[in-house]
Amino acid sequence: MEFHGVFFDFDYTLGDATEAIVTGFRYGFDKMGLPLPQREQVRHTVGLTLEDGYTALTGDDRPERRAEFRRLYTEKAAPLQVEVTKLFPGAAELLSALKTAEIPAGVVSTKRTDTLRAVLEARGVLPYLVSLTGGDLVDRPKPDPQGLLAAVAAQGLKPEQVLFCGDTLIDCETAHRAGTHFCAVLNGTTTRQDFAASGLPVDYMAEDLWALKAWLGLS
């Protein structure tokens, strides 16, 4: 393999927490006296921070309301995510193969680090990962490359030695700004055409995680 490290977004890249996310959004909106969002509306906010997802669906950018939404969402969704999140087919096998090949793998996500850790531990894949970088560990969320660059540097690697895998244009821009390679994982709401039209560099578009594993040459 040409890469010395492989890092992943989580939601719609390695795992599907749709049920918890939609439930959390609807709970927060209900408590705030807002019309309940549709499932697909919520799905298209995945990859944004919770605050930006709230603003995208409501047009409300008041700091106090954004903060209130995060609090309510977390109250409902955080424990539910550990229960209902599903890893995508091939995720465990891909992470295990990277571990066997002694290629460090980590997660860089907007999701809270403690939630990531609980979800990954419950699904038995936490030992395959060298690091988790959640949104609570950075000052500037993706597409700012702060979190990805910190995770890469912690492994003693240079950005050009690393592949970042994600499902959104936000992830793609993060990789571009960090100077890493990028693989688009087509598990989410961003299509092959969306990535192609962005003009951002993409090394590979993986239909699923089995395809990514094969492209990386992992047995």
Secondary structure, DSSP 8 states (H G I E B T S, - for coil): ---SEEEE--BTTTEE-HHHHHHHHHHHHHHTT-----HHHHHTTTTS-HHHHHHHHH----HHHHHHHHHHHHHHHHHHHHHH-EE-TTHHHHHHHHHHTT--EEEE-SS-HHHHHHHHHHTT-GGG-SEEE-GGG-SS-TTSSHHHHHHHHHTT--GGGEEEEESSHHHHHHHHHHT-EEEEETTSS--HHHHHHH----SEEESSHHHHHHHTT--
